[in-house]
């Protein structure tokens, strides 16, 4: 629930709706203020009627004001009558407090002052002896009921208007959501993604431009992969001929260095071909129900001879997963090999963790090695990228391992999170399932 509320608060549609609603409220406020100001301090029919009514009430109280007549006047109207002067008195009133602090001047004529707030009125009428009669008029039940209905209908109407504006904005700005989803899809490697080209002219043009960019990007990346794949295939033939000629050389010639170079080239070409294959089709995976505890244990056992060792941390019960066993083994081997390679012999063992999550499971590989600079984390899965460009092939490889690892994980529909601190260590967290 907190995540949903945060998403709503950060939504562009919500912010636009709030801006529009505030704008509407500001316009209504200005209009109401102008309307009310027009009613105040102007010689309107209502104000003239209030002045005559005030004078009539004062005449009924008498001159000089008579308290008995004032009490008799209360029988026909709910009010409070106060005489301010040398002989002050107050009669009438109700339990409800009169809002004196909020009264605002409405109209003045011939010494008679009219003040009010909503349906509460105060009429001040001077008398001949220098005193002032004050009539505080409370709203009737019908007036209070009408005011409550007005407030309720205003609230409901405002909510309806805000909901209508919000839904209208979501409808008209749908292309923005499509663009956001399309950009996220391309970010995740689905370069064939296209967005709908609907909406207003500006948003439609933006969608068209996005699709053109996606087509160009897919063409460029596809061409790069095809070139990589083609070159890799072509290189295998001369490599095979080199190996045959090495076998035919005189035994007295030391071919160790040449053989090592050829093996390195073969390894690089194999990685390139495997990566290209993984990027082309996820359907090429041979998915089967797999005992993940057994699979991870088997992979870890292959590194049992390397320092500082591997510590497996598995859940209490068997976890099953639908994966390509061979490809996942390859991906985990890449991670474990890197983790061991960049951990000191006296470091704590590399931790290989398997645990359940809602709708899937998590595999984590954590080392206590040298760590990865923060600026390098976002480039880790790029082909031929190495964190330290000065590393040799023996220590740094070709920069294809993590590229292949990422291709395998993405082909399985899983996500990868990298957590690293220099001098502390690195953790790769792979999340399978929803």
C-alpha positions in Angstrom: 0.0 0.0 0.0 2.8 2.6 0.8 4.4 1.8 -2.5 1.1 2.3 -4.4 0.6 5.7 -2.6 4.1 6.8 -3.4 3.6 5.8 -7.0 0.4 7.9 -7.1 2.1 10.9 -5.5 4.9 10.7 -8.1 2.6 10.2 -11.0 2.7 12.9 -13.7 -1.1 12.4 -14.2 -1.7 13.1 -10.5 0.5 16.2 -10.5 -1.3 17.6 -13.6 -4.7 16.8 -12.1 -3.7 18.6 -8.9 -2.5 21.6 -10.8 -5.8 21.8 -12.8 -7.9 21.3 -9.7 -6.0 24.0 -7.9 -6.4 26.2 -10.9 -10.2 25.6 -11.0 -10.4 26.2 -7.2 -8.4 29.5 -7.6 -10.7 30.7 -10.4 -13.8 29.8 -8.3 -12.3 31.6 -5.3 -11.6 34.7 -7.3 -15.1 34.7 -8.9 -16.8 34.2 -5.5 -14.7 37.0 -3.9 -15.7 39.3 -6.7 -19.3 38.3 -6.4 -19.4 38.8 -2.6 -17.5 42.1 -2.9 -20.1 43.3 -5.4 -22.8 42.5 -2.8 -21.0 44.5 -0.1 -20.8 48.2 0.2 -23.2 48.7 -2.7 -26.7 50.1 -2.8 -28.4 46.8 -3.7 -32.0 45.9 -3.2 -31.1 43.4 -0.5 -29.0 45.9 1.4 -31.7 48.5 1.2 -34.2 46.0 2.6 -31.9 45.1 5.5 -31.6 48.8 6.4 -35.4 49.2 6.4 -35.7 46.0 8.4 -33.2 47.3 11.0 -35.1 50.6 11.3 -38.4 48.7 11.6 -37.0 46.5 14.5 -35.7 49.6 16.2 -39.1 51.3 15.9 -40.8 48.3 17.5 -38.4 48.4 20.5 -39.2 52.0 20.9 -37.4 55.3 21.5 -36.1 55.3 24.1 -35.6 51.5 23.8 -38.0 49.5 26.0 -36.7 46.1 27.3 -40.3 44.8 27.6 -41.0 45.6 24.0 -37.7 43.9 23.0 -38.7 40.7 24.8 -42.1 40.8 23.0 -40.3 41.1 19.7 -38.4 37.8 20.4 -41.6 35.8 20.0 -41.6 36.4 16.2 -37.9 36.0 15.4 -34.9 34.2 16.8 -32.5 36.9 17.7 -30.5 38.6 20.5 -31.2 42.3 21.2 -28.6 44.4 23.0 -28.7 48.0 24.1 -25.3 49.7 24.4 -25.3 52.9 26.4 -25.8 54.4 29.8 -28.5 51.8 30.6 -27.3 48.6 28.9 -29.2 45.4 28.7 -29.4 42.2 26.7 -32.4 39.9 25.9 -32.9 36.8 23.8 -30.3 34.6 22.1 -29.8 30.9 21.7 -27.3 28.4 23.0 -25.4 28.5 19.7 -22.5 31.0 19.9 -22.8 34.0 17.6 -19.7 34.3 15.4 -18.8 37.9 16.3 -15.1 37.6 15.4 -15.9 36.7 11.8 -18.4 39.3 11.0 -17.6 41.6 8.1 -19.1 45.0 7.2 -21.7 44.6 4.5 -23.4 48.0 4.2 -23.9 51.3 6.0 -26.5 54.0 5.5 -27.9 56.8 7.7 -25.8 55.6 10.7 -27.2 52.0 10.4 -24.4 49.4 10.0 -25.0 45.9 8.6 -22.5 43.2 9.3 -22.7 39.5 8.4 -21.0 36.2 7.9 -23.0 33.6 6.0 -26.6 33.8 7.4 -25.6 35.4 10.6 -26.4 39.2 10.6 -25.7 42.0 13.0 -27.8 45.2 12.6 -26.5 48.3 14.5 -29.1 51.1 14.8 -28.3 54.4 16.7 -31.1 55.8 19.0 -32.0 59.3 19.8 -30.4 59.3 23.3 -26.9 58.3 22.1 -27.3 54.6 22.7 -27.0 51.9 20.1 -29.4 49.0 19.5 -27.8 45.8 18.3 -29.9 43.0 16.7 -28.0 39.7 16.3 -30.0 37.5 13.9 -29.3 33.8 13.9 -30.0 31.7 10.8 -33.3 29.8 10.8 -33.4 26.0 10.6 -34.3 26.2 6.9 -31.2 28.5 6.3 -28.9 26.1 8.2 -30.2 23.2 6.3 -29.7 25.0 3.0 -26.1 25.9 4.0 -25.4 22.2 4.9 -26.8 21.1 1.6 -24.8 23.7 -0.2 -21.6 22.4 1.5 -22.4 18.8 0.8 -23.2 19.4 -2.8 -20.1 21.5 -3.3 -17.9 18.8 -1.8 -19.5 16.0 -3.9 -19.4 18.2 -7.0 -15.7 19.0 -6.4 -14.8 15.3 -6.0 -16.7 14.5 -9.2 -14.9 17.3 -11.1 -11.5 16.2 -9.8 -12.2 12.5 -10.7 -13.4 13.6 -14.1 -10.3 15.7 -14.7 -8.0 12.9 -13.5 -9.6 10.3 -15.7 -9.6 12.6 -18.7 -5.9 13.3 -18.2 -5.1 9.6 -17.9 -7.0 9.1 -21.2 -5.5 11.9 -23.2 -1.9 11.2 -21.9 -2.0 7.5 -22.5 0.8 7.8 -25.1 3.2 8.9 -22.2 2.5 5.6 -20.4 3.0 3.7 -23.6 6.3 5.5 -24.2 7.4 4.8 -20.6 6.6 1.1 -21.0 8.3 1.0 -24.4 11.5 2.7 -23.1 11.6 0.2 -20.2 11.2 -2.7 -22.6 14.0 -1.5 -24.8 16.2 -0.9 -21.7 15.6 -4.6 -20.9 16.9 -5.7 -24.3 13.6 -6.1 -26.2 14.6 -4.0 -29.2 11.6 -5.1 -31.2 9.3 -3.1 -29.0 7.1 -0.5 -30.7 4.5 1.9 -29.1 1.0 2.8 -30.4 0.9 6.0 -32.5 -2.3 7.6 -31.2 -3.2 10.7 -29.3 -2.8 14.4 -30.1 -0.5 15.6 -32.8 2.4 16.4 -30.5 2.2 13.0 -28.6 1.6 11.2 -31.8 4.7 12.7 -33.3 6.7 11.8 -30.2 5.5 8.2 -30.5 6.5 8.1 -34.2 9.9 9.5 -33.4 10.3 6.9 -30.6 9.4 4.1 -33.0 11.9 5.4 -35.6 14.6 5.5 -32.9 13.7 1.9 -31.9 13.9 0.7 -35.5 17.3 2.4 -36.0 18.6 1.1 -32.6 17.4 -2.5 -33.4 19.1 -2.3 -36.8 22.4 -1.0 -35.4 22.5 -3.5 -32.5 21.4 -6.4 -34.8 24.1 -5.5 -37.3 26.6 -5.4 -34.6 25.6 -8.8 -33.3 25.5 -10.3 -36.9 28.9 -8.9 -37.5 30.2 -10.4 -34.3 28.6 -13.7 -35.1 29.9 -13.7 -38.7 33.4 -12.9 -37.7 33.4 -15.5 -35.0 32.3 -18.2 -37.4 34.9 -17.1 -40.0 37.7 -17.2 -37.4 37.0 -20.8 -36.5 38.2 -22.1 -39.9 41.7 -20.5 -39.8 42.0 -21.5 -36.2 41.3 -25.1 -37.1 44.0 -25.0 -39.8 46.5 -23.5 -37.3 45.8 -26.4 -34.9 46.3 -28.9 -37.7 49.6 -27.3 -38.7 50.8 -27.3 -35.1 50.2 -31.0 -34.9 52.4 -31.5 -38.1 55.3 -29.5 -36.8 58.5 -31.1 -35.7 58.4 -32.2 -32.1 61.5 -30.3 -31.3 59.7 -26.9 -31.8 58.2 -25.5 -28.6 54.6 -24.7 -29.5 53.3 -24.1 -25.9 52.9 -20.3 -26.3 51.2 -20.7 -29.7 48.8 -23.4 -28.3 47.9 -21.1 -25.4 47.1 -18.2 -27.7 44.9 -20.5 -29.9 43.0 -21.8 -26.8 42.4 -18.2 -25.7 41.0 -17.3 -29.2 38.8 -20.4 -29.2 37.5 -19.5 -25.8 36.7 -16.0 -26.9 35.0 -17.1 -30.1 32.9 -19.7 -28.2 31.8 -17.0 -25.7 30.8 -14.7 -28.6 28.8 -17.4 -30.4 27.0 -18.4 -27.2 26.2 -14.8 -26.4 24.9 -14.1 -29.8 22.7 -17.2 -29.6 21.3 -16.2 -26.2 20.4 -12.7 -27.5 18.7 -14.0 -30.6 16.1 -16.3 -29.1 15.0 -17.0 -25.5 12.9 -19.8 -27.0 16.1 -21.7 -27.7 16.4 -22.5 -23.9 15.8 -26.1 -22.9 13.6 -25.4 -19.9 12.8 -28.2 -17.4 11.7 -28.5 -13.8 15.0 -28.5 -11.8 16.0 -29.1 -8.3 17.8 -25.8 -7.7 19.5 -27.0 -4.4 21.1 -29.9 -6.3 22.1 -27.7 -9.3 23.8 -25.0 -7.2 25.5 -27.7 -5.1 26.8 -29.3 -8.3 28.1 -26.0 -9.7 29.8 -25.1 -6.3 31.5 -28.4 -6.1 33.3 -27.7 -9.4 35.2 -24.9 -7.5 35.9 -26.7 -4.3 39.7 -26.7 -5.0 39.9 -22.9 -5.3 40.7 -20.5 -2.4 39.0 -19.0 -0.4 36.3 -21.6 -1.1 32.5 -21.5 -1.5 30.0 -21.5 1.3 26.5 -22.7 0.3 23.5 -21.3 2.1 20.3 -23.0 1.1 16.7 -22.9 2.2 15.4 -25.6 4.6 13.5 -27.4 1.9 14.0 -28.2 -1.8 13.3 -25.4 -4.2 12.2 -26.2 -7.7 12.7 -23.9 -10.7 11.9 -24.0 -14.5 15.4 -23.3 -16.0 17.8 -24.4 -18.6 20.2 -26.4 -16.4 23.2 -26.1 -18.7 22.8 -22.3 -19.2 22.2 -21.5 -15.6 25.2 -23.7 -14.6 27.3 -21.6 -17.1 26.0 -18.3 -15.7 26.7 -19.3 -12.1 30.1 -20.6 -13.0 31.0 -17.2 -14.5 29.9 -15.4 -11.3 31.7 -17.9 -9.0 34.9 -17.8 -11.1 34.9 -14.0 -10.9 34.1 -14.0 -7.2 37.0 -16.4 -6.4 39.4 -14.6 -8.8 39.0 -11.3 -7.1 38.9 -12.5 -3.5 42.0 -12.9 -1.5 43.1 -16.3 -0.3 42.6 -15.1 3.3 39.2 -13.6 2.6 36.0 -15.2 4.0 34.5 -17.8 1.6 32.3 -16.8 -1.3 28.7 -17.2 -0.3 26.3 -18.9 -2.7 22.7 -18.4 -1.4 19.4 -19.9 -2.5 16.1 -18.8 -1.0 12.4 -18.6 -1.8 10.5 -15.5 -2.7 6.9 -14.8 -3.6 6.3 -16.6 -6.9 9.9 -17.6 -7.4 13.3 -17.8 -5.9 16.5 -15.8 -5.4 20.1 -16.8 -6.1 22.9 -14.6 -4.6 26.6 -14.8 -5.0 28.5 -12.7 -2.5 32.3 -12.2 -2.2 34.5 -10.2 0.2 37.0 -9.2 -2.4 38.2 -5.9 -3.9 34.8 -4.6 -4.9 33.6 -2.7 -8.0 33.7 1.1 -8.4 30.1 2.5 -8.4 30.6 4.2 -11.8 31.5 0.8 -13.3 28.4 -1.2 -12.1 26.1 0.1 -14.9 28.7 -1.0 -17.6 29.3 -4.5 -16.2 27.1 -6.3 -18.7 28.5 -4.5 -21.8 30.5 -6.7 -24.2 34.3 -6.4 -23.9 34.0 -4.1 -20.8 36.5 -4.6 -18.0 36.4 -2.7 -14.7 40.2 -2.2 -14.9 41.3 -1.8 -18.4 44.9 -2.4 -17.3 44.1 -6.0 -16.3 45.7 -8.8 -18.4 43.7 -11.5 -20.1 44.8 -13.9 -17.4 43.2 -11.8 -14.6 40.6 -9.7 -16.4 39.5 -12.0 -19.3 38.0 -10.5 -22.5 35.1 -8.7 -20.8 32.6 -11.3 -22.2 31.8 -13.4 -19.1 29.3 -11.0 -17.5 27.9 -10.1 -20.9 27.1 -13.8 -21.5 25.9 -14.2 -17.9 23.5 -11.3 -18.3 22.2 -12.7 -21.6 21.4 -16.0 -20.0 19.6 -14.5 -17.0 17.6 -12.1 -19.2 16.6 -15.1 -21.5 15.1 -16.7 -18.4 13.1 -13.5 -17.6 15.0 -12.9 -14.4 16.4 -9.7 -13.0 19.9 -8.9 -11.7 20.9 -6.5 -8.9 24.6 -5.7 -8.2 25.6 -4.4 -4.8 29.2 -3.5 -4.3 31.6 -1.4 -2.2 35.3 -0.9 -2.8 37.4 -2.9 -0.3 34.3 -4.6 1.1 33.0 -6.9 -1.6 30.4 -7.5 -4.2 27.0 -9.3 -4.3 25.1 -10.4 -7.4 21.4 -11.0 -6.6 19.4 -12.9 -9.3 15.6 -12.8 -8.9 13.6 -15.5 -10.7 9.8 -15.3 -10.9 7.3 -12.5 -10.2 
